[in-house]
Amino acid sequence: MKFFNNSENNKNINISLNVIKCLAIFAVVCMHCPFFPLETKQYIISDSLMRFSIPIFFLVSGYFSFFNNTEKSLNKYKTRIIRLIKIYALAIFVYLIFNLITNKLVDFNSLNNIFDLLFNFIVFNIPPVGFNLWFIGSLLYCYIIFYLIKKFSINIKVIYYYVPVLLAICLIMGEFSQYFGIIYPVQYYRNFLFFAMPFFILGYYIHDNEKKIISLFSNMILIILIIIGCLLTCIEVLAVGKSDLFIGTIIVSISMFLWCIKYPDKLNLKISAFIGGKLFTYIYILHILVILTIPLNYGILNPFIIFIITTGISYLLYVSFNKIKNFTT
């Protein structure tokens, strides 16, 4: 079970990228199980620094969606769309069962509620249960859009020009509007269109122009950009408050991603690479359930404990599913 496979069109697995994916999924856990008490300055800063994680996942998805052959592209996209639909349906089902057990039922009592649920689900990728599952819906839309682009032979280079526009809208609605006291609902800008698509397209673009882009950045430049991005994120969050995306976040996520593409074997951390390569999908889906099931009060240790427990459960599921798969084939 996986969102994407970073070896589908490369014989050599990018170990560095898998390690960064492990770091990114840990960052996701930290966002939902923070180090510090809510609303403190330490919490707001640490939460904002963890926001590089989701852009990384969309960048990876877009990067490994680049294929020169149109027929191969269509087949790959179709396979991934079907896979994601299955994962999405299974994840929603698991959360529905969990909510049923814990008496946290969705309110279907009125037609208005049903309409709102459907509207949020279709337009904003917000499922009726499992708020974190918006990522899967957004990624699904990205693959569907790229499938249609290839199907109808739309010039992908035209799509590249929309990246800064979409990111600008996301930043304006999420961050800059707060300077003027305007707060938009998070789903207005954290959705497939303004959040997922620009990073997905960027990942695709980087693969399309990989040699040229990589040659522009040395190891030192990329590290400096990561540091600058982190500092800028801290300045932004202190100036405006929480947001899902900052200018600094964009710099950090893209720079980290480019570093991994440039140095695919540099981060040779086997356990982290295994978690990032094989278990991150399970961890992403399950960590909220673990947080809700095992309330902790160990302060800064909380996210580490949740991550370890979720990783352990994820490994057991990974092994079990592999055994079932091998048994049935």
C-alpha positions as CSV (number, residue, x, y, z in Angstrom):
1,M,0.0,0.0,0.0
2,K,1.7,3.2,-1.1
3,F,0.9,6.7,-2.6
4,F,3.7,6.4,-5.1
5,N,6.8,4.4,-5.9
6,N,10.0,6.2,-6.2
7,S,11.6,3.4,-8.2
8,E,8.9,2.9,-10.9
9,N,10.8,4.7,-13.6
10,N,14.3,4.5,-12.0
11,K,16.2,1.3,-11.5
12,N,18.1,2.8,-8.6
13,I,16.1,3.8,-5.5
14,N,16.8,7.3,-4.3
15,I,17.9,6.5,-0.7
16,S,18.3,10.1,0.3
17,L,14.8,10.9,-0.8
18,N,13.4,7.9,1.2
19,V,15.3,9.3,4.3
20,I,13.7,12.7,3.8
21,K,10.3,11.1,3.4
22,C,10.9,9.5,6.8
23,L,11.7,12.9,8.2
24,A,8.7,14.4,6.5
25,I,6.3,11.8,7.9
26,F,7.7,12.3,11.4
27,A,7.1,16.0,10.8
28,V,3.5,15.2,10.0
29,V,3.2,13.3,13.3
30,C,4.7,16.3,15.1
31,M,2.1,18.7,13.6
32,H,-0.7,16.6,15.0
33,C,1.1,15.6,18.2
34,P,3.2,18.7,19.0
35,F,6.3,19.1,21.1
36,F,4.9,22.1,23.0
37,P,1.6,23.2,24.5
38,L,-0.8,24.7,22.0
39,E,-0.8,28.4,21.3
40,T,2.7,28.9,22.8
41,K,5.3,30.7,20.7
42,Q,7.4,27.5,20.7
43,Y,4.5,25.5,19.4
44,I,3.7,28.0,16.6
45,I,7.3,28.1,15.4
46,S,7.9,24.3,15.6
47,D,4.6,23.6,13.9
48,S,5.5,26.0,11.1
49,L,9.0,24.4,10.6
50,M,7.3,21.1,10.1
51,R,5.2,22.4,7.2
52,F,7.8,21.4,4.6
53,S,6.5,17.8,4.9
54,I,3.4,17.8,2.7
55,P,5.0,19.8,-0.1
56,I,7.8,17.2,-0.2
57,F,5.3,14.4,-0.7
58,F,3.6,16.3,-3.6
59,L,7.0,17.1,-5.1
60,V,8.0,13.4,-5.0
61,S,4.7,12.3,-6.6
62,G,5.1,14.8,-9.4
63,Y,8.7,14.0,-10.0
64,F,8.0,10.2,-10.4
65,S,5.1,11.0,-12.7
66,F,7.3,12.1,-15.5
67,F,7.4,9.7,-18.5
68,N,8.5,10.5,-22.0
69,N,6.1,7.9,-23.5
70,T,2.4,9.0,-23.5
71,E,1.0,5.5,-23.5
72,K,3.3,4.6,-20.5
73,S,2.1,7.8,-18.7
74,L,-1.5,6.9,-19.2
75,N,-1.0,3.4,-17.9
76,K,1.0,4.5,-14.9
77,Y,-1.5,7.3,-14.0
78,K,-4.4,4.9,-14.4
79,T,-2.7,2.4,-12.1
80,R,-2.0,5.0,-9.5
81,I,-5.5,6.4,-9.7
82,I,-7.0,3.0,-9.0
83,R,-4.5,2.3,-6.2
84,L,-5.3,5.7,-4.6
85,I,-9.0,5.1,-4.8
86,K,-8.6,1.8,-3.0
87,I,-6.4,3.4,-0.3
88,Y,-8.8,6.3,0.1
89,A,-11.8,4.1,0.4
90,L,-10.1,1.7,2.9
91,A,-8.8,4.6,5.0
92,I,-12.2,6.3,5.2
93,F,-13.7,2.9,6.1
94,V,-11.2,2.5,8.9
95,Y,-11.9,5.9,10.3
96,L,-15.7,5.3,10.0
97,I,-15.3,2.1,12.1
98,F,-13.1,4.0,14.6
99,N,-15.7,6.8,14.9
100,L,-18.4,4.2,15.3
101,I,-16.5,2.5,18.1
102,T,-15.7,5.8,19.8
103,N,-19.2,7.2,19.3
104,K,-18.0,10.0,17.1
105,L,-20.6,9.7,14.4
106,V,-21.0,12.0,11.3
107,D,-24.2,14.0,11.4
108,F,-26.4,12.9,8.4
109,N,-29.6,14.2,10.0
110,S,-30.4,16.9,7.4
111,L,-30.1,17.3,3.6
112,N,-28.0,20.4,4.3
113,N,-25.4,18.4,6.2
114,I,-25.3,15.8,3.4
115,F,-24.8,18.5,0.8
116,D,-22.1,20.2,2.9
117,L,-20.3,16.9,3.3
118,L,-20.5,16.1,-0.4
119,F,-19.4,19.6,-1.4
120,N,-16.4,19.6,1.0
121,F,-15.5,16.1,-0.1
122,I,-15.6,16.8,-3.8
123,V,-14.4,20.4,-4.0
124,F,-12.0,20.7,-1.0
125,N,-10.9,17.0,-0.6
126,I,-12.3,16.9,2.9
127,P,-13.7,13.4,3.7
128,P,-16.5,13.1,6.3
129,V,-14.0,11.4,8.6
130,G,-10.2,11.6,9.0
131,F,-9.3,15.2,8.4
132,N,-5.7,14.1,7.5
133,L,-7.0,12.2,4.5
134,W,-7.4,15.4,2.5
135,F,-3.9,14.7,1.3
136,I,-5.0,11.4,-0.5
137,G,-7.9,13.1,-2.2
138,S,-5.7,16.0,-3.4
139,L,-3.1,13.6,-4.7
140,L,-5.8,11.6,-6.5
141,Y,-7.0,14.7,-8.2
142,C,-3.4,15.5,-9.3
143,Y,-3.1,12.2,-11.0
144,I,-6.6,12.5,-12.6
145,I,-5.7,16.0,-14.0
146,F,-2.4,14.8,-15.4
147,Y,-4.1,11.7,-16.9
148,L,-6.5,14.1,-18.7
149,I,-3.6,16.3,-19.8
150,K,-1.8,13.4,-21.4
151,K,-5.1,11.9,-22.7
152,F,-6.0,15.0,-24.6
153,S,-2.4,15.9,-25.6
154,I,-2.4,19.3,-23.7
155,N,1.0,20.9,-23.8
156,I,2.4,20.4,-20.3
157,K,4.7,23.4,-20.7
158,V,1.7,25.6,-20.6
159,I,0.8,24.2,-17.2
160,Y,4.2,25.1,-15.8
161,Y,3.3,28.8,-15.9
162,Y,0.4,28.3,-13.5
163,V,2.7,27.2,-10.6
164,P,3.6,30.7,-9.4
165,V,0.0,31.9,-9.8
166,L,-1.4,28.9,-7.7
167,L,1.3,29.3,-5.1
168,A,0.6,33.0,-4.9
169,I,-3.1,32.5,-4.3
170,C,-2.3,29.9,-1.6
171,L,0.1,32.3,0.1
172,I,-2.3,35.3,-0.2
173,M,-5.3,33.4,1.3
174,G,-3.3,31.5,3.9
175,E,-0.6,33.9,5.1
176,F,-0.7,37.4,3.6
177,S,-4.4,38.0,4.2
178,Q,-3.7,37.7,8.0
179,Y,-1.7,40.9,7.8
180,F,-5.0,42.6,7.1
181,G,-7.0,40.7,9.7
182,I,-8.7,38.5,7.1
183,I,-8.9,34.8,8.0
184,Y,-9.9,32.3,5.3
185,P,-11.1,28.8,6.1
186,V,-8.1,26.5,5.6
187,Q,-9.9,24.4,3.0
188,Y,-10.1,27.4,0.7
189,Y,-6.4,27.3,0.0
190,R,-5.2,23.9,1.3
191,N,-6.7,21.8,-1.4
192,F,-5.7,20.0,-4.7
193,L,-5.8,23.2,-6.7
194,F,-3.8,25.8,-4.7
195,F,-1.7,23.5,-2.6
196,A,-1.2,20.1,-4.2
197,M,-1.1,21.0,-7.9
198,P,1.7,23.6,-7.8
199,F,4.1,21.2,-6.0
200,F,3.1,18.3,-8.1
201,I,3.7,20.3,-11.2
202,L,7.0,21.5,-9.8
203,G,8.1,17.9,-9.2
204,Y,7.2,17.0,-12.7
205,Y,9.0,20.1,-14.1
206,I,12.2,19.3,-12.1
207,H,12.3,15.8,-13.6
208,D,11.6,17.2,-17.1
209,N,14.6,19.7,-16.7
210,E,16.6,17.7,-14.2
211,K,20.2,18.1,-15.5
212,K,19.8,21.9,-16.2
213,I,18.2,22.6,-12.8
214,I,20.6,20.4,-10.7
215,S,23.6,22.0,-12.4
216,L,22.5,25.4,-11.0
217,F,22.9,24.4,-7.4
218,S,25.9,23.2,-5.4
219,N,25.7,21.3,-2.2
220,M,26.6,24.5,-0.2
221,I,24.0,26.6,-2.0
222,L,21.2,24.1,-1.3
223,I,22.1,23.9,2.4
224,I,22.2,27.7,2.7
225,L,18.8,27.9,1.0
226,I,17.4,25.4,3.5
227,I,18.8,27.4,6.4
228,I,17.5,30.7,4.9
229,G,14.1,29.0,4.3
230,C,13.9,27.9,8.0
231,L,14.8,31.4,9.2
232,L,12.3,33.1,6.9
233,T,9.6,30.7,8.1
234,C,10.3,31.7,11.7
235,I,10.2,35.4,10.8
236,E,6.9,34.9,8.9
237,V,5.2,33.0,11.6
238,L,6.2,35.5,14.3
239,A,4.9,38.3,12.1
240,V,1.5,36.8,11.1
241,G,0.8,33.6,13.1
242,K,0.0,30.0,11.9
243,S,-0.5,29.1,8.3
244,D,-0.2,25.9,6.3
245,L,2.3,27.5,3.8
246,F,5.0,30.2,4.1
247,I,7.5,31.5,1.5
248,G,10.1,29.9,3.7
249,T,8.3,26.6,3.6
250,I,8.4,26.6,-0.2
251,I,12.2,27.4,-0.2
252,V,12.9,24.6,2.4
253,S,10.9,21.9,0.7
254,I,12.2,22.6,-2.8
255,S,15.8,22.9,-1.7
256,M,15.6,19.6,0.4
257,F,14.0,17.9,-2.6
258,L,16.7,19.1,-5.0
259,W,19.4,18.1,-2.6
260,C,18.1,14.6,-2.6
261,I,17.8,14.5,-6.4
262,K,21.4,15.7,-6.7
263,Y,22.8,13.4,-4.0
264,P,20.6,10.2,-4.2
265,D,22.9,8.0,-2.1
266,K,24.3,10.6,0.4
267,L,21.9,9.8,3.3
268,N,22.6,6.1,3.7
269,L,20.4,5.6,6.8
270,K,18.9,2.1,6.2
271,I,16.1,2.1,8.9
272,S,15.0,5.7,8.0
273,A,15.1,4.8,4.3
274,F,13.0,1.7,4.9
275,I,10.4,3.7,6.8
276,G,10.4,6.5,4.2
277,G,10.2,4.0,1.3
278,K,7.8,1.3,2.6
279,L,5.9,2.5,5.7
280,F,5.1,6.2,5.3
281,T,1.7,5.6,3.8
282,Y,0.6,3.4,6.7
283,I,2.0,6.0,9.2
284,Y,0.2,8.8,7.5
285,I,-3.1,7.1,7.7
286,L,-2.8,5.5,11.1
287,H,-1.0,8.2,13.2
288,I,-4.2,10.1,14.0
289,L,-5.9,7.0,15.2
290,V,-2.9,6.2,17.5
291,I,-3.0,9.8,18.8
292,L,-6.7,9.5,19.6
293,T,-6.3,6.1,21.2
294,I,-3.2,6.6,23.3
295,P,-3.4,10.0,25.0
296,L,0.1,10.9,26.3
297,N,1.4,13.5,28.8
298,Y,5.1,13.3,28.3
299,G,5.6,16.8,26.8
300,I,8.4,16.9,24.2
301,L,8.5,13.1,24.0
302,N,4.9,12.7,22.9
303,P,5.5,12.9,19.1
304,F,8.5,10.4,19.4
305,I,6.3,7.9,21.3
306,I,3.5,8.2,18.8
307,F,5.8,7.9,15.9
308,I,7.5,4.7,17.3
309,I,4.1,3.1,18.1
310,T,2.7,4.0,14.7
311,T,5.8,2.8,12.9
312,G,5.6,-0.5,14.8
313,I,2.0,-1.0,13.8
314,S,2.7,0.0,10.3
315,Y,5.6,-2.5,10.0
316,L,3.3,-5.3,11.2
317,L,0.7,-4.4,8.7
318,Y,3.3,-4.1,5.9
319,V,4.6,-7.6,6.7
320,S,1.1,-9.0,7.0
321,F,0.0,-7.6,3.6
322,N,3.1,-8.8,1.9
323,K,2.6,-12.3,3.2
324,I,-1.1,-12.3,2.1
325,K,0.0,-10.9,-1.3
326,N,2.7,-13.6,-1.7
327,F,0.3,-16.3,-0.6
328,T,-2.4,-15.3,-3.1
329,T,0.0,-15.0,-6.1
